[in-house]
């Protein structure tokens, strides 16, 4: 399942980037470089075959900030562990500069023998994969040119370097299971088992922007499971509440206790999307799963719907969502989100439940103005204008 792959959180090439999440924080800037290798203001951009770190810096500066270049091995901007230096992986010199735009660091490696560098990267990735670390390189921030490489400590830096159409820099990945979405390049590396791409994956959704078209499953014919780059994965369906319960319970939605009712069931902590008579929302039959309360407060409530008129449901859900977003641009914490199939829906405010539903191919109805999903996530046409169906949620 592609979503499982895209959600794997790791920094690529652990020997280069054992940065963990600490390196996504803004490190204290190191001392300005005293090295004469720093490029002078107004210097012409270096060619992709830069022979010095200053040349590599100048090339990087075509795409993003790379200030205060230093070759000091003790520069405080380089993490204390996890970074190889000169003499390994075909590297002859190492330096660090600061990307002021992304508020992060760039560790530069001069690599005259790029094939040796990529072979070492492949060997290292193969070792980690053999140890069972299947997430190796899924979120790589290792960028290569022809005679230099770098590690971007911030995802935004990596995107700035490889995203421009004229960029000759690429992300290096040596995990054959990495998925490159529609609209991005996937090119041969210098060694078998690795590839180069202009796609930056990131589990926080801050990676490369979406380049593919908004898909319309109703016009694409048969679904092509596992191939979102060439077709929709489709949406789930069920013929009754019993079938819907069987589809989602017990692994995704806990329906050990379920009540089928037309009555409005909600609590102060769990607010459904459908408000009022269900039939007015295009809902055919409705059930609520969870503990309805009594002596104790209700908890773990989720709503299951079979839908006779999906357009009506989405139209009314859009109006409710926009009304909720109007004040502060955010949905209330107690408000449920509507995840739909072809003729079914689930309403839940539980993020873990939603993650499970995405695995079952349910998609969230998002009607935020200007919303788009990052590359690698599904983004499909809804039945109402101004909304999309997606499996991506902005971090709260």
C-alpha positions, -999 to +999 in steps of 0.1 A: +000+000+000+015+033-011+002+052+019+021+030+043+053+037+023+047+074+022+041+076+059+073+059+069+094+085+089+131+084+084+161+105+074+180+090+045+214+075+045+218+072+083+256+074+080+252+108+064+220+120+082+216+105+116+200+138+124+167+125+138+141+151+146+167+171+166+181+184+133+147+197+122+150+222+151+169+253+143+205+247+155+226+276+168+245+291+139+282+283+139+310+308+137+314+326+104+339+308+081+374+321+082+382+298+053+392+315+020+371+289+002+339+309+009+325+325-023+327+362-028+296+382-032+284+383-068+305+354-078+293+336-109+275+303-103+298+273-104+293+245-129+278+211-118+314+198-118+326+221-090+362+213-080+361+231-046+336+234-018+333+271-027+323+261-062+297+237-047+284+265-025+281+288-054+261+261-073+238+256-044+232+293-041+215+293-074+186+276-056+187+286-020+208+303+007+241+287+017+259+312+040+290+312+062+307+282+045+332+266+069+355+235+066+362+234+103+355+197+113+345+210+147+319+235+135+290+234+159+265+234+130+274+198+121+258+173+144+282+155+167+275+121+154+263+104+122+283+124+096+312+109+077+341+131+066+370+132+042+385+098+033+352+079+033+327+073+005+349+090-021+348+123-001+378+145-003+365+175+017+336+184+039+320+217+048+289+232+063+268+263+054+235+278+066+203+280+046+188+311+062+156+307+042+148+273+057+166+280+090+187+249+087+221+237+078+236+221+046+265+197+050+285+197+017+307+169+005+333+172-023+331+139-042+352+138-074+345+101-076+307+102-076+303+065-085+323+056-054+301+078-033+269+062-047+283+027-043+290+034-007+255+048-003+241+017-018+261-006+004+251+013+035+214+012+025+216-025+017+230-032+051+202-013+068+175-030+047+190-064+055+187-055+092+149-050+086+149-012+084+125-010+055+121+028+059+157+034+048+159+063+022+121+068+021+126+104+031+160+110+017+175+145+020+208+135+003+213+156-028+239+149-055+254+169-083+283+156-105+313+161-083+297+171-050+269+159-027+251+174+003+228+166+031+200+191+038+190+192+075+157+207+066+131+193+042+124+227+028+161+230+018+160+198-002+128+209-019+144+242-029+174+225-044+157+199-066+122+213-073+131+241-098+126+229-134+161+240-143+178+223-113+205+197-121+206+185-085+188+153-075+178+133-044+197+100-042+179+070-029+190+034-028+158+017-016+141-001-044+107+002-026+106+040-028+075+053-047+080+083-070+046+100-077+032+112-110+049+143-124+084+136-109+115+123-125+131+090-117+165+086-133+193+060-133+221+065-108+257+056-115+252+023-097+225-004-100+200-004-072+200+034-067+181+061-086+180+099-088+148+119-085+135+155-080+109+142-056+114+149-019+092+127+004+085+138+039+061+122+065+051+157+078+037+167+044+064+194+039+080+176+009+076+182-028+043+199-038+017+179-057+022+178-095-003+153-106-038+160-118-069+159-095-083+125-104-119+117-111-124+080-104-157+079-122-140+086-155-109+064-152-124+030-156-113+001-136-092+008-105-056-001-105-047-011-070-012-001-060-007+022-089-019+057-080+003+072-106-017+057-134-052+055-119-074+059-089-073+033-062-111+035-061-134+040-032-150+013-009-187+004-010-211-016+010-247-027+005-259-022+041-249-010+076-241-047+084-217-048+054-202-015+064-197-027+099-180-058+086-157-037+064-144-013+092-148-033+124-131-044+146-096-034+134-104+002+124-136+012+141-146-004+174-182-014+168-184-039+197-213-016+208-233-003+179-268+013+177-287+017+144-309+047+148-324+077+130-321+097+162-294+124+166-268+109+188-238+130+199-219+142+229-200+172+241-167+155+231-179+139+198-198+159+173-209+142+141-209+158+107-246+150+100-266+174+120-304+169+121-325+143+103-302+120+084-325+117+054-321+154+047-284+148+043-288+120+017-282+093+043-302+061+039-293+044+072-272+055+101-255+039+131-233+050+159-205+029+174-190+034+208-201+039+244-231+062+244-228+073+279-251+072+309-235+073+343-202+081+325-195+104+297-198+090+262-166+080+246-151+065+214-181+076+192-179+071+154-208+072+130-215+048+100-237+059+071-250+042+041-257+069+015-285+072-010-275+107-023-237+113-020-239+147-037-264+160-011-242+146+018-211+163+004-230+196-003-243+199+033-210+187+047-191+214+028-214+241+042-209+228+077-171+226+073-168+261+059-189+275+087-166+258+112-135+271+095-148+307+093-137+320+126-101+308+130-095+286+099-095+254+120-120+227+127-131+223+163-112+195+181-145+178+188-158+180+152-158+149+132-144+146+096-164+130+069-146+101+051-165+087+021-166+057-001-189+054-032-221+049-012-209+048+024-193+073+049-178+073+083-177+103+106-150+104+132-128+129+151-103+102+159-070+105+139-061+068+144-094+057+131-090+079+101-056+064+093-071+030+093-099+042+070-074+056+046-059+021+044-094+009+034-094+035+006-119+059+023-111+096+015-116+127+035-139+155+021-118+186+023-134+219+013-107+244+025-101+272+000-070+265-020-063+231-004-039+208-022-021+176-010+016+170-011+030+147-038+024+110-031-010+115-014-044+109-032-062+140-045-094+132-062-125+150-074-154+154-050-191+156-061-193+192-051-174+222-065-147+236-042-140+203-024-116+174-030-112+139-017-079+131-001-060+109+023-038+138+034-045+159+065-026+191+074-006+187+107-027+203+135 
